[in-house]
Amino acid sequence: MQEPRPRRSNKDRTDATRSDLITAARRLFTEKSYAETSTPEIVAAAGVTRGALYHHFADKQALFRAVIELEAKAVADEIEHAADRFDDNPRIALLAGSSAYFNAMRVPGRTRLLLLDGPAVLGRASLDEMDLRHGNRTLQEGLAAMMDAGLIRRLPVEALAELLGAAFDRAALAIEAGASTDDYLTAIHAIVDGLAPVG
């Protein structure tokens, strides 16, 4: 006789419903865009009720924000995983993180979510604030480590990270459109090495 499966707790069911909504929304947002996706479509794709949607998220934009937050965290996690292997060499760590960023942005739909729809829907300031917890934070930490090691000049790290971050994002869009990843990595390496102390 087959033993009955243990019943899931309320928290498990709640977490599963939230996850189902985010997964369904991500798929629809990348297939159709944020603007073209309706909440009834998300509910149907997730297999939940409208009440469940609004229990977890105030509105479609709040659900979109949750999708973006997870995408940004996933990118930062890949960067950190790549860079952590080179803790003893901040330059190599930063360059490994650069390559990991481009790899992470190859996930289908990610450039659209993070670089196009994200700023349009949530606003640039909101995306910047989110980025400070994820990708921009990792870049700031990498640049600060290089400064501390004397590998690059002392510069305002937040401003430098913001400028380099914009370059990375522009490169990710170009790569998605068919440009060479190697070309952009070569350019990024040259920019970083060009920050070496003079003399």
N, CA, C and O of each residue as an XYZ file, in Angstrom:
796
protein
N       0.843     -1.198      0.000
C       0.000      0.000      0.000
C       0.882      1.253      0.000
O       1.830      1.368      0.776
N       0.544      2.174     -0.883
C       1.349      3.391     -1.002
C       1.045      4.348      0.135
O      -0.111      4.630      0.448
N       2.108      4.835      0.741
C       1.916      5.791      1.836
C       1.500      7.139      1.261
O       2.002      7.563      0.220
N       0.571      7.812      1.955
C       0.172      9.137      1.469
C       1.325     10.124      1.585
O       2.104     10.089      2.538
N       1.414     11.013      0.581
C       2.461     12.035      0.638
C       2.131     13.029      1.739
O       0.964     13.356      1.955
N       3.160     13.515      2.439
C       2.890     14.494      3.490
C       2.276     15.763      2.901
O       2.665     16.210      1.822
N       1.331     16.327      3.608
C       0.684     17.549      3.135
C       1.640     18.724      3.262
O       2.405     18.840      4.219
N       1.567     19.594      2.256
C       2.423     20.775      2.299
C       1.872     21.773      3.308
O       0.662     21.885      3.500
N       2.780     22.492      3.944
C       2.365     23.518      4.892
C       1.791     24.711      4.133
O       1.956     24.836      2.920
N       1.116     25.578      4.874
C       0.577     26.796      4.252
C       1.695     27.621      3.635
O       1.533     28.189      2.555
N       2.836     27.685      4.326
C       3.964     28.462      3.795
C       4.465     27.852      2.498
O       4.766     28.577      1.549
N       4.560     26.521      2.443
C       5.001     25.859      1.219
C       4.048     26.164      0.060
O       4.487     26.451     -1.054
N       2.746     26.100      0.331
C       1.765     26.383     -0.722
C       1.851     27.847     -1.158
O       1.761     28.160     -2.345
N       2.025     28.729     -0.185
C       2.140     30.158     -0.494
C       3.375     30.426     -1.345
O       3.309     31.146     -2.342
N       4.503     29.840     -0.943
C       5.741     30.023     -1.695
C       5.613     29.455     -3.104
O       6.104     30.051     -4.063
N       4.956     28.303     -3.231
C       4.781     27.673     -4.543
C       3.913     28.537     -5.448
O       4.205     28.688     -6.635
N       2.845     29.106     -4.889
C       1.965     29.969     -5.684
C       2.709     31.208     -6.159
O       2.596     31.606     -7.318
N       3.461     31.806     -5.266
C       4.252     32.988     -5.631
C       5.243     32.641     -6.737
O       5.391     33.385     -7.707
N       5.916     31.509     -6.582
C       6.892     31.078     -7.579
C       6.221     30.814     -8.921
O       6.759     31.180     -9.966
N       5.050     30.184     -8.901
C       4.320     29.903    -10.137
C       3.936     31.200    -10.845
O       4.023     31.294    -12.069
N       3.517     32.186    -10.082
C       3.144     33.478    -10.672
C       4.347     34.160    -11.312
O       4.253     34.684    -12.422
N       5.470     34.151    -10.614
C       6.679     34.794    -11.139
C       7.161     34.079    -12.393
O       7.544     34.726    -13.367
N       7.144     32.748    -12.376
C       7.586     31.975    -13.538
C       6.692     32.238    -14.750
O       7.180     32.459    -15.858
N       5.388     32.212    -14.526
C       4.453     32.456    -15.625
C       4.591     33.881    -16.151
O       4.588     34.104    -17.362
N       4.710     34.833    -15.249
C       4.840     36.229    -15.659
C       6.125     36.451    -16.444
O       6.121     37.151    -17.457
N       7.223     35.860    -15.986
C       8.493     36.037    -16.701
C       8.364     35.543    -18.139
O       8.787     36.217    -19.078
N       7.777     34.366    -18.297
C       7.631     33.802    -19.645
C       6.792     34.721    -20.535
O       7.156     34.982    -21.682
N       5.684     35.204    -20.010
C       4.814     36.068    -20.811
C       5.456     37.431    -21.069
O       5.339     37.968    -22.171
N       6.128     37.992    -20.074
C       6.777     39.289    -20.265
C       7.858     39.205    -21.340
O       8.046     40.151    -22.104
N       8.566     38.081    -21.403
C       9.624     37.970    -22.412
C       9.059     37.612    -23.783
O       9.607     38.021    -24.807
N       7.976     36.858    -23.806
C       7.362     36.489    -25.091
C       6.594     37.649    -25.706
O       6.649     37.861    -26.918
N       5.874     38.405    -24.869
C       4.939     39.406    -25.397
C       5.286     40.845    -25.035
O       4.810     41.769    -25.695
N       6.078     41.054    -24.035
C       6.420     42.341    -23.421
C       5.487     42.600    -22.239
O       4.410     42.015    -22.124
N       5.938     43.485    -21.380
C       5.140     43.854    -20.208
C       3.809     44.455    -20.646
O       2.749     44.070    -20.152
N       3.877     45.396    -21.570
C       2.673     46.132    -21.969
C       1.615     45.228    -22.577
O       0.420     45.465    -22.396
N       2.039     44.195    -23.294
C       1.103     43.330    -24.002
C       0.613     42.153    -23.161
O      -0.200     41.357    -23.630
N       1.088     42.038    -21.952
C       0.693     40.927    -21.079
C      -0.382     41.391    -20.108
O      -0.220     42.412    -19.440
N      -1.466     40.652    -20.030
C      -2.553     41.001    -19.112
C      -2.500     40.122    -17.864
O      -1.951     39.021    -17.886
N      -3.073     40.623    -16.787
C      -3.099     39.815    -15.560
C      -3.934     38.542    -15.724
O      -3.551     37.513    -15.168
N      -5.066     38.554    -16.463
C      -5.771     37.279    -16.672
C      -4.903     36.229    -17.366
O      -5.011     35.041    -17.063
N      -4.041     36.658    -18.297
C      -3.138     35.711    -18.953
C      -2.149     35.115    -17.956
O      -1.866     33.917    -17.985
N      -1.630     35.961    -17.081
C      -0.660     35.488    -16.085
C      -1.319     34.481    -15.153
O      -0.756     33.425    -14.865
N      -2.507     34.815    -14.688
C      -3.250     33.936    -13.783
C      -3.505     32.585    -14.445
O      -3.311     31.539    -13.826
N      -3.940     32.611    -15.702
C      -4.222     31.365    -16.423
C      -2.956     30.539    -16.601
O      -2.973     29.322    -16.416
N      -1.853     31.201    -16.962
C      -0.589     30.487    -17.184
C      -0.047     29.887    -15.894
O       0.574     28.824    -15.907
N      -0.285     30.574    -14.783
C       0.202     30.086    -13.481
C      -0.731     29.047    -12.876
O      -0.346     28.322    -11.959
N      -1.964     28.973    -13.391
C      -2.924     28.021    -12.852
C      -3.439     28.399    -11.473
O      -3.698     27.540    -10.631
N      -3.585     29.713    -11.257
C      -4.082     30.202     -9.961
C      -5.245     31.162    -10.204
O      -5.595     31.447    -11.349
N      -5.831     31.649     -9.133
C      -6.945     32.580     -9.241
C      -6.444     34.023     -9.234
O      -5.310     34.300     -8.842
N      -7.308     34.933     -9.674
C      -6.952     36.358     -9.589
C      -6.729     36.765     -8.131
O      -5.872     37.593     -7.825
N      -7.523     36.161     -7.239
C      -7.348     36.456     -5.824
C      -5.963     36.092     -5.334
O      -5.378     36.803     -4.517
N      -5.432     34.970     -5.838
C      -4.077     34.554     -5.448
C      -3.049     35.558     -5.944
O      -2.097     35.886     -5.237
N      -3.250     36.046     -7.173
C      -2.325     37.051     -7.711
C      -2.286     38.278     -6.806
O      -1.217     38.751     -6.421
N      -3.473     38.785     -6.474
C      -3.514     40.023     -5.691
C      -3.233     39.802     -4.209
O      -3.017     40.760     -3.466
N      -3.236     38.560     -3.786
C      -2.778     38.264     -2.430
C      -1.267     38.461     -2.329
O      -0.756     38.920     -1.307
N      -0.564     38.109     -3.397
C       0.906     38.169     -3.384
C       1.461     39.493     -3.922
O       2.519     39.951     -3.490
N       0.749     40.090     -4.852
C       1.268     41.292     -5.512
C       0.162     42.330     -5.631
O      -0.980     42.004     -5.957
N       0.511     43.572     -5.366
C      -0.484     44.641     -5.398
C      -1.064     44.819     -6.799
O      -2.249     45.117     -6.952
N      -0.228     44.636     -7.817
C      -0.669     44.818     -9.198
C       0.352     44.192    -10.137
O       1.323     43.582     -9.690
N       0.133     44.343    -11.428
C       1.032     43.748    -12.424
C       2.440     44.316    -12.297
O       3.421     43.592    -12.465
N       2.539     45.598    -12.003
C       3.858     46.216    -11.882
C       4.633     45.633    -10.703
O       5.844     45.430    -10.798
N       3.955     45.366     -9.608
C       4.631     44.750     -8.457
C       5.131     43.353     -8.806
O       6.214     42.957     -8.374
N       4.358     42.609     -9.580
C       4.797     41.292    -10.035
C       5.998     41.434    -10.965
O       6.955     40.666    -10.872
N       5.947     42.404    -11.849
C       7.068     42.655    -12.750
C       8.324     42.986    -11.951
O       9.415     42.514    -12.273
N       8.167     43.799    -10.910
C       9.315     44.154    -10.066
C       9.937     42.902     -9.453
O      11.160     42.788     -9.383
N       9.107     41.967     -9.012
C       9.619     40.723     -8.431
C      10.396     39.922     -9.471
O      11.433     39.337     -9.157
N       9.900     39.895    -10.705
C      10.609     39.207    -11.786
C      11.969     39.856    -12.014
O      12.984     39.167    -12.109
N      11.984     41.177    -12.100
C      13.227     41.911    -12.357
C      14.226     41.698    -11.226
O      15.416     41.500    -11.472
N      13.745     41.738     -9.994
C      14.633     41.545     -8.833
C      15.325     40.183     -8.910
O      16.525     40.080     -8.655
N      14.581     39.151     -9.258
C      15.172     37.819     -9.360
C      16.167     37.730    -10.511
O      17.205     37.081    -10.385
N      15.858     38.373    -11.621
C      16.779     38.371    -12.761
C      18.082     39.087    -12.399
O      19.171     38.598    -12.700
N      17.962     40.242    -11.756
C      19.149     41.006    -11.368
C      20.001     40.220    -10.378
O      21.230     40.231    -10.460
N      19.351     39.545     -9.454
C      20.085     38.731     -8.474
C      20.791     37.567     -9.156
O      21.925     37.240     -8.807
N      20.131     36.940    -10.124
C      20.739     35.813    -10.835
C      22.008     36.249    -11.566
O      23.006     35.528    -11.571
N      21.966     37.428    -12.182
C      23.151     37.945    -12.877
C      24.269     38.203    -11.874
O      25.410     37.800    -12.099
N      23.950     38.867    -10.778
C      24.965     39.161     -9.767
C      25.564     37.888     -9.185
O      26.766     37.829     -8.926
N      24.735     36.871     -8.979
C      25.230     35.597     -8.445
C      26.238     34.955     -9.398
O      27.248     34.404     -8.960
N      25.961     35.026    -10.695
C      26.900     34.450    -11.665
C      28.216     35.217    -11.675
O      29.288     34.621    -11.773
N      28.132     36.542    -11.574
C      29.343     37.363    -11.541
C      30.173     37.012    -10.310
O      31.384     36.809    -10.405
N      29.516     36.943     -9.161
C      30.237     36.649     -7.927
C      30.845     35.255     -7.954
O      31.970     35.059     -7.495
N      30.115     34.294     -8.483
C      30.624     32.925     -8.563
C      31.901     32.869     -9.404
O      32.858     32.180     -9.051
N      31.903     33.602    -10.518
C      33.082     33.616    -11.393
C      34.243     34.358    -10.748
O      35.387     33.909    -10.819
N      33.953     35.489    -10.123
C      35.016     36.325     -9.552
C      35.615     35.730     -8.286
O      36.804     35.910     -8.023
N      34.812     35.026     -7.501
C      35.281     34.483     -6.224
C      36.428     33.500     -6.381
O      37.196     33.293     -5.441
N      36.557     32.894     -7.548
C      37.645     31.936     -7.768
C      38.999     32.625     -7.858
O      40.037     31.964     -7.825
N      38.995     33.954     -7.972
C      40.252     34.693     -8.146
C      40.403     35.764     -7.067
O      40.827     36.884     -7.349
N      40.055     35.410     -5.841
C      40.128     36.365     -4.732
C      41.517     36.974     -4.565
O      41.656     38.111     -4.113
N      42.536     36.213     -4.931
C      43.903     36.692     -4.730
C      44.389     37.582     -5.869
O      45.501     38.105     -5.805
N      43.581     37.763     -6.904
C      43.982     38.603     -8.029
C      42.790     39.461     -8.462
O      41.991     39.029     -9.292
N      42.662     40.675     -7.907
C      41.478     41.503     -8.194
C      41.276     41.818     -9.672
O      40.138     41.950    -10.122
N      42.354     41.940    -10.427
C      42.206     42.238    -11.860
C      41.552     41.063    -12.577
O      40.580     41.236    -13.312
N      42.094     39.866    -12.359
C      41.535     38.680    -13.008
C      40.102     38.449    -12.531
O      39.241     38.041    -13.310
N      39.853     38.711    -11.249
C      38.489     38.541    -10.707
C      37.515     39.462    -11.424
O      36.418     39.041    -11.793
N      37.908     40.720    -11.626
C      37.008     41.665    -12.286
C      36.781     41.271    -13.747
O      35.666     41.380    -14.257
N      37.828     40.818    -14.407
C      37.676     40.417    -15.810
C      36.854     39.132    -15.926
O      36.077     38.979    -16.868
N      37.022     38.212    -14.978
C      36.193     36.998    -14.970
C      34.732     37.366    -14.733
O      33.831     36.785    -15.337
N      34.508     38.333    -13.851
C      33.148     38.810    -13.609
C      32.550     39.463    -14.844
O      31.350     39.351    -15.092
N      33.385     40.145    -15.617
C      32.917     40.773    -16.860
C      32.419     39.721    -17.837
O      31.350     39.860    -18.430
N      33.210     38.666    -17.995
C      32.810     37.586    -18.891
C      31.539     36.904    -18.386
O      30.660     36.544    -19.169
N      31.456     36.733    -17.068
C      30.271     36.095    -16.476
C      29.024     36.947    -16.709
O      27.935     36.415    -16.924
N      29.185     38.269    -16.665
C      28.038     39.147    -16.931
C      27.479     38.894    -18.331
O      26.270     38.741    -18.505
N      28.357     38.852    -19.318
C      27.892     38.627    -20.685
C      27.252     37.246    -20.823
O      26.251     37.092    -21.522
N      27.822     36.253    -20.164
C      27.216     34.917    -20.193
C      25.834     34.932    -19.554
O      24.890     34.347    -20.084
N      25.721     35.604    -18.413
C      24.442     35.664    -17.702
C      23.375     36.362    -18.528
O      22.202     35.995    -18.471
N      23.778     37.362    -19.291
C      22.820     38.126    -20.084
C      22.387     37.377    -21.341
O      21.520     37.852    -22.076
N      22.986     36.203    -21.597
C      22.564     35.396    -22.741
C      21.278     34.624    -22.456
O      20.663     34.093    -23.381
N      20.869     34.555    -21.209
C      19.625     33.859    -20.880
C      18.494     34.523    -21.656
O      18.314     35.737    -21.562
N      17.730     33.748    -22.420
C      16.686     34.342    -23.265
C      15.747     35.269    -22.483
O      15.228     34.918    -21.423
N      15.555     36.448    -23.040
C      14.645     37.417    -22.446
C      15.269     38.331    -21.418
O      14.656     39.325    -21.031
N      16.465     38.024    -20.966
C      17.039     38.788    -19.854
C      17.405     40.215    -20.237
O      17.162     41.140    -19.462
N      17.985     40.412    -21.420
C      18.322     41.783    -21.802
C      17.059     42.624    -21.948
O      17.039     43.797    -21.575
N      16.011     42.022    -22.493
C      14.755     42.764    -22.641
C      14.212     43.161    -21.275
O      13.810     44.306    -21.066
N      14.204     42.205    -20.346
C      13.655     42.477    -19.022
C      14.466     43.533    -18.281
O      13.908     44.507    -17.775
N      15.792     43.341    -18.215
C      16.619     44.201    -17.378
C      17.000     45.523    -18.030
O      17.134     46.538    -17.346
N      17.175     45.517    -19.350
C      17.734     46.706    -19.999
C      16.729     47.514    -20.805
O      16.975     48.685    -21.096
N      15.597     46.911    -21.173
C      14.610     47.636    -21.978
C      13.310     47.858    -21.206
O      12.967     48.993    -20.875
N      12.588     46.772    -20.921
C      11.304     46.927    -20.228
C      11.478     47.392    -18.787
O      10.676     48.181    -18.287
N      12.514     46.911    -18.122
C      12.721     47.277    -16.715
C      12.742     48.778    -16.488
O      11.933     49.286    -15.711
N      13.650     49.514    -17.147
C      13.676     50.967    -16.964
C      12.388     51.655    -17.427
O      11.954     52.635    -16.822
N      11.775     51.136    -18.510
C      10.561     51.761    -19.031
C       9.393     51.609    -18.061
O       8.591     52.529    -17.901
N       9.301     50.452    -17.416
C       8.159     50.175    -16.539
C       8.382     50.710    -15.128
O       7.489     51.319    -14.540
N       9.569     50.483    -14.592
C       9.829     50.824    -13.187
C      10.508     52.172    -13.008
O      10.512     52.727    -11.909
N      11.080     52.698    -14.081
C      11.790     53.966    -13.983
C      13.270     53.739    -13.732
O      13.662     52.776    -13.074
N      14.077     54.628    -14.260
C      15.529     54.491    -14.146
C      15.982     54.511    -12.690
O      16.843     53.723    -12.300
N      15.411     55.402    -11.884
C      15.842     55.507    -10.480
C      15.589     54.207     -9.727
O      16.424     53.770     -8.935
N      14.442     53.593     -9.972
C      14.108     52.337     -9.310
C      15.049     51.223     -9.731
O      15.473     50.419     -8.901
N      15.381     51.170    -11.031
C      16.316     50.157    -11.519
C      17.708     50.384    -10.956
O      18.404     49.428    -10.613
N      18.120     51.648    -10.859
C      19.438     51.954    -10.295
C      19.517     51.512     -8.839
O      20.530     50.967     -8.402
N      18.453     51.747     -8.102
C      18.423     51.344     -6.690
C      18.518     49.828     -6.575
O      19.218     49.313     -5.703
N      17.821     49.117     -7.444
C      17.886     47.663     -7.452
C      19.286     47.193     -7.836
O      19.814     46.246     -7.253
N      19.879     47.862     -8.819
C      21.202     47.488     -9.293
C      22.256     47.654     -8.206
O      23.243     46.918     -8.173
N      22.046     48.620     -7.317
C      22.991     48.820     -6.214
C      23.031     47.608     -5.287
O      24.026     47.388     -4.596
N      21.973     46.834     -5.268
C      21.954     45.623     -4.438
C      22.537     44.429     -5.172
O      22.831     43.404     -4.556
N      22.705     44.549     -6.475
C      23.098     43.383     -7.268
C      24.321     43.685     -8.143
O      25.443     43.739     -7.638
N      24.113     43.883     -9.450
C      25.224     43.998    -10.385
C      26.157     45.158    -10.118
O      27.376     44.988    -10.140
N      25.604     46.339     -9.864
C      26.457     47.496     -9.618
C      27.260     47.315     -8.339
O      28.400     47.772     -8.247
N      26.675     46.657     -7.365
C      27.400     46.382     -6.113
C      28.624     45.519     -6.391
O      29.710     45.805     -5.886
N      28.460     44.463     -7.192
C      29.595     43.586     -7.474
C      30.676     44.340     -8.245
O      31.867     44.124     -8.022
N      30.260     45.222     -9.149
C      31.235     45.996     -9.914
C      31.975     46.973     -9.001
O      33.194     47.108     -9.103
N      31.262     47.647     -8.121
C      31.909     48.553     -7.167
C      32.919     47.813     -6.309
O      34.026     48.299     -6.082
N      32.533     46.633     -5.832
C      33.440     45.851     -4.987
C      34.694     45.446     -5.763
O      35.801     45.493     -5.225
N      34.523     45.050     -7.019
C      35.673     44.658     -7.834
C      36.609     45.818     -8.107
O      37.829     45.668     -8.036
N      36.041     46.982     -8.421
C      36.868     48.161     -8.674
C      37.576     48.619     -7.398
O      38.745     49.000     -7.441
N      36.879     48.584     -6.276
C      37.493     48.975     -5.006
C      38.655     48.049     -4.656
O      39.686     48.503     -4.160
N      38.488     46.746     -4.916
C      39.577     45.792     -4.650
C      40.785     46.094     -5.521
O      41.922     45.990     -5.062
N      40.549     46.468     -6.778
C      41.663     46.821     -7.656
C      42.359     48.097     -7.189
O      43.584     48.196     -7.250
N      41.581     49.068     -6.725
C      42.179     50.297     -6.191
C      43.020     49.988     -4.958
O      44.140     50.479     -4.821
N      42.470     49.169     -4.061
C      43.184     48.827     -2.831
C      44.488     48.090     -3.132
O      45.467     48.223     -2.398
N      44.493     47.316     -4.211
C      45.703     46.574     -4.596
C      46.671     47.433     -5.413
O      47.752     46.972     -5.781
N      46.283     48.684     -5.698
C      47.146     49.577     -6.459
C      47.182     49.274     -7.949
O      48.088     49.714     -8.656
N      46.185     48.515     -8.427
C      46.177     48.121     -9.838
C      45.553     49.178    -10.737
O      45.865     49.245    -11.926
N      44.672     50.005    -10.176
C      44.099     51.128    -10.919
C      44.142     52.363    -10.032
O      44.270     52.270     -8.812
N      44.033     53.518    -10.670
C      44.069     54.775     -9.938
C      42.891     54.888     -8.974
O      41.838     54.283     -9.175
N      43.098     55.672     -7.932
C      41.999     55.987     -7.016
C      41.063     56.966     -7.713
O      41.445     58.088     -8.045
N      39.844     56.524     -7.925
C      38.816     57.335     -8.567
C      37.532     57.177     -7.774
O      37.407     56.231     -6.996
N      36.563     58.088     -7.952
C      35.276     57.906     -7.268
C      34.633     56.591     -7.723
O      34.171     56.481     -8.859
N      34.608     55.604     -6.836
C      34.235     54.249     -7.241
C      32.786     54.162     -7.707
O      32.485     53.403     -8.629
N      31.883     54.921     -7.090
C      30.477     54.854     -7.497
C      30.287     55.395     -8.907
O      29.565     54.810     -9.713
N      30.941     56.517     -9.199
C      30.828     57.106    -10.540
C      31.463     56.196    -11.577
O      30.911     55.996    -12.658
N      32.635     55.641    -11.242
C      33.313     54.750    -12.181
C      32.466     53.509    -12.463
O      32.343     53.089    -13.613
N      31.887     52.926    -11.419
C      31.044     51.735    -11.597
C      29.814     52.057    -12.438
O      29.385     51.243    -13.256
N      29.251     53.243    -12.237
C      28.071     53.614    -13.019
C      28.405     53.746    -14.501
O      27.642     53.301    -15.358
N      29.546     54.360    -14.797
C      29.956     54.513    -16.193
C      30.283     53.169    -16.830
O      29.856     52.890    -17.950
N      31.039     52.335    -16.119
C      31.367     51.017    -16.663
C      30.122     50.146    -16.790
O      29.982     49.382    -17.746
N      29.220     50.267    -15.819
C      27.975     49.502    -15.879
C      27.167     49.847    -17.115
O      26.587     48.964    -17.748
N      27.125     51.125    -17.462
C      26.414     51.539    -18.678
C      27.079     50.934    -19.917
O      26.401     50.543    -20.867
N      28.411     50.864    -19.893
C      29.130     50.260    -21.022
C      28.805     48.766    -21.118
O      28.586     48.248    -22.213
N      28.774     48.082    -19.987
C      28.426     46.658    -19.982
C      27.021     46.440    -20.538
O      26.800     45.530    -21.338
N      26.077     47.271    -20.117
C      24.699     47.110    -20.577
C      24.584     47.346    -22.080
O      23.890     46.614    -22.785
N      25.270     48.372    -22.555
C      25.236     48.649    -24.002
C      25.849     47.489    -24.782
O      25.358     47.112    -25.846
N      26.920     46.933    -24.239
C      27.567     45.792    -24.881
C      26.634     44.584    -24.905
O      26.561     43.876    -25.909
N      25.920     44.346    -23.805
C      25.003     43.200    -23.743
C      23.925     43.307    -24.810
O      23.562     42.306    -25.428
N      23.411     44.507    -25.029
C      22.410     44.708    -26.080
C      22.998     44.446    -27.461
O      22.352     43.832    -28.310
N      24.231     44.915    -27.682
C      24.878     44.707    -28.973
C      25.155     43.227    -29.206
O      24.973     42.725    -30.315
N      25.594     42.534    -28.166
C      25.892     41.100    -28.289
C      24.619     40.323    -28.603
O      24.632     39.406    -29.424
N      23.522     40.690    -27.951
C      22.260     40.013    -28.244
C      21.849     40.219    -29.704
O      21.222     39.354    -30.316
N      22.215     41.381    -30.247
C      21.872     41.678    -31.641
C      22.843     41.035    -32.625
O      22.686     41.177    -33.837
N      23.857     40.320    -32.102
C      24.751     39.589    -32.990
C      26.205     40.013    -32.968
O      27.021     39.432    -33.684
N      26.554     41.012    -32.165
C      27.946     41.461    -32.099
C      28.815     40.426    -31.389
O      28.310     39.546    -30.691
N      30.114     40.543    -31.576
C      31.070     39.600    -31.003
C      31.293     39.865    -29.512
O      31.665     40.971    -29.120
N      31.065     38.851    -28.696
C      31.352     38.965    -27.262
C      32.837     39.218    -27.052
O      33.215     40.030    -26.208
N      33.679     38.531    -27.810
C      35.130     38.686    -27.658
C      35.569     40.122    -27.918
O      36.452     40.635    -27.231
N      34.958     40.773    -28.904
C      35.312     42.161    -29.190
C      35.010     43.051    -27.992
O      35.811     43.912    -27.628
N      33.857     42.837    -27.390
C      33.494     43.678    -26.245
C      34.334     43.356    -25.016
O      34.679     44.253    -24.247
N      34.664     42.084    -24.827
C      35.548     41.735    -23.714
C      36.927     42.359    -23.907
O      37.527     42.847    -22.950
N      37.423     42.346    -25.121
C      38.718     42.970    -25.410
C      38.680     44.457    -25.080
O      39.616     44.997    -24.491
N      37.584     45.113    -25.466
C      37.447     46.545    -25.185
C      37.347     46.810    -23.686
O      37.949     47.757    -23.180
N      36.588     45.975    -22.975
C      36.459     46.143    -21.528
C      37.812     45.959    -20.853
O      38.170     46.731    -19.964
N      38.565     44.945    -21.267
C      39.896     44.720    -20.698
C      40.783     45.947    -20.914
O      41.505     46.364    -20.008
N      40.727     46.517    -22.109
C      41.547     47.687    -22.420
C      41.153     48.883    -21.562
O      42.013     49.631    -21.098
N      39.849     49.059    -21.353
C      39.385     50.167    -20.502
C      39.887     50.004    -19.074
O      40.399     50.948    -18.471
N      39.732     48.781    -18.534
C      40.174     48.531    -17.157
C      41.691     48.731    -17.030
O      42.159     49.389    -16.101
N      42.444     48.166    -17.962
C      43.907     48.297    -17.896
C      44.351     49.742    -18.106
O      45.406     50.152    -17.621
N      43.540     50.508    -18.833
C      43.856     51.920    -19.041
C      43.709     52.766    -17.790
O      44.127     53.923    -17.759
N      43.111     52.180    -16.757
C      42.952     52.894    -15.482
C      44.142     52.688    -14.549
O      44.132     53.153    -13.410
N      45.176     51.982    -15.045
C      46.356     51.723    -14.207
C      47.020     53.036    -13.778
O      46.978     54.027    -14.507
N      47.627     53.033    -12.604
C      48.314     54.265    -12.150
C      49.366     54.719    -13.139
O      50.056     53.899    -13.745
N      49.488     56.018    -13.302
C      50.478     56.586    -14.237
C      51.830     56.617    -13.556
O      51.948     56.982    -12.386
N      52.857     56.226    -14.313
C      54.210     56.315    -13.790
C      54.702     55.065    -13.103
O      55.834     55.029    -12.622
